[in-house]
Amino acid sequence: MIDPHLADLRKTYAQRTLTEADVQPDAVRQFRAWLDEAISAQVEEPTAMTLATVNEAGQPSARIVLLKGLPDDAGFLFFTNYDSRKGQELATGPLAALTFFWPALERQVRVEGRVEKAPETLSTEYFQSRPRSSQIGAWASPQSQPIQSREELEQREREVEARFAGQEPLPRPEHWGGYILRPQRVEFWQGRPSRLHDRIVYEFHGEGWRLTRLAP
């Protein structure tokens, strides 16, 4: 049954256009340009992205993570617990997808590619740059694993605090670090009136990117 309260929710997109002449020949550099605009526009959580992975049975799962870099303009960097659900799924199936949505700019970016672990030195550098409380949390939380209660988690936090009392920064746990998604396909979506949105997709072939316009 259609819910009219939901079905009647509509917004007209009319802020901007997107043409082939507007974009750069490199997909990641074009993304960086859009990200810079989102940051300049002070949109909420401009680096938030949906990360979608798939398990061995083909069941997809998605969650929000934060973009932490664009190494060499050739990949999308994020950090997490390697033993988490996403970490386990990436270990068995390293293909993944990212989605960025900036409604204030009426823009969306979809990224598909292969994920690899970031260099350990990079993971350690970032881990030790985080607030101490975040470092403690990474040690204390068995991410994605069942726990008995909130109290259990807080007890683990106190134990880690005691273990590393006076130590600054903390060592990086072996189960925590970075991933880099190397894109093979990137789509830029700009909202337009009458749902006739602009969609330009980049696909990587050999040594370069090929651009195509898609119907909305």
ChimeraX attribute file (.defattr): number of C-alpha atoms within 10 A of each C-alpha:
attribute: neighborCount
match mode: 1-to-1
recipient: residues
	/A:1	3
	/A:2	6
	/A:3	7
	/A:4	8
	/A:5	7
	/A:6	8
	/A:7	8
	/A:8	8
	/A:9	7
	/A:10	7
	/A:11	10
	/A:12	11
	/A:13	19
	/A:14	15
	/A:15	13
	/A:16	13
	/A:17	14
	/A:18	16
	/A:19	11
	/A:20	13
	/A:21	7
	/A:22	9
	/A:23	17
	/A:24	13
	/A:25	15
	/A:26	16
	/A:27	27
	/A:28	22
	/A:29	16
	/A:30	17
	/A:31	20
	/A:32	14
	/A:33	13
	/A:34	19
	/A:35	17
	/A:36	13
	/A:37	14
	/A:38	20
	/A:39	13
	/A:40	10
	/A:41	12
	/A:42	11
	/A:43	14
	/A:44	12
	/A:45	12
	/A:46	19
	/A:47	18
	/A:48	17
	/A:49	21
	/A:50	18
	/A:51	20
	/A:52	19
	/A:53	23
	/A:54	21
	/A:55	17
	/A:56	11
	/A:57	6
	/A:58	9
	/A:59	9
	/A:60	12
	/A:61	14
	/A:62	15
	/A:63	11
	/A:64	14
	/A:65	15
	/A:66	16
	/A:67	18
	/A:68	15
	/A:69	14
	/A:70	18
	/A:71	14
	/A:72	9
	/A:73	15
	/A:74	15
	/A:75	20
	/A:76	21
	/A:77	20
	/A:78	21
	/A:79	20
	/A:80	18
	/A:81	21
	/A:82	21
	/A:83	17
	/A:84	16
	/A:85	17
	/A:86	22
	/A:87	23
	/A:88	17
	/A:89	22
	/A:90	23
	/A:91	16
	/A:92	11
	/A:93	16
	/A:94	18
	/A:95	19
	/A:96	22
	/A:97	21
	/A:98	24
	/A:99	17
	/A:100	20
	/A:101	18
	/A:102	18
	/A:103	13
	/A:104	12
	/A:105	18
	/A:106	17
	/A:107	21
	/A:108	17
	/A:109	21
	/A:110	17
	/A:111	24
	/A:112	20
	/A:113	20
	/A:114	16
	/A:115	21
	/A:116	17
	/A:117	19
	/A:118	17
	/A:119	12
	/A:120	14
	/A:121	10
	/A:122	11
	/A:123	21
	/A:124	18
	/A:125	12
	/A:126	15
	/A:127	23
	/A:128	16
	/A:129	13
	/A:130	13
	/A:131	11
	/A:132	16
	/A:133	10
	/A:134	13
	/A:135	19
	/A:136	19
	/A:137	18
	/A:138	21
	/A:139	22
	/A:140	19
	/A:141	16
	/A:142	16
	/A:143	18
	/A:144	12
	/A:145	9
	/A:146	7
	/A:147	12
	/A:148	7
	/A:149	8
	/A:150	9
	/A:151	10
	/A:152	13
	/A:153	16
	/A:154	14
	/A:155	12
	/A:156	18
	/A:157	19
	/A:158	13
	/A:159	15
	/A:160	17
	/A:161	18
	/A:162	11
	/A:163	10
	/A:164	13
	/A:165	10
	/A:166	9
	/A:167	11
	/A:168	9
	/A:169	14
	/A:170	18
	/A:171	13
	/A:172	18
	/A:173	15
	/A:174	12
	/A:175	14
	/A:176	19
	/A:177	25
	/A:178	21
	/A:179	20
	/A:180	23
	/A:181	25
	/A:182	22
	/A:183	23
	/A:184	16
	/A:185	19
	/A:186	25
	/A:187	21
	/A:188	22
	/A:189	21
	/A:190	22
	/A:191	24
	/A:192	19
	/A:193	13
	/A:194	10
	/A:195	12
	/A:196	12
	/A:197	20
	/A:198	21
	/A:199	21
	/A:200	21
	/A:201	19
	/A:202	22
	/A:203	17
	/A:204	16
	/A:205	10
	/A:206	7
	/A:207	6
	/A:208	12
	/A:209	17
	/A:210	15
	/A:211	20
	/A:212	13
	/A:213	14
	/A:214	12
	/A:215	9
	/A:216	13
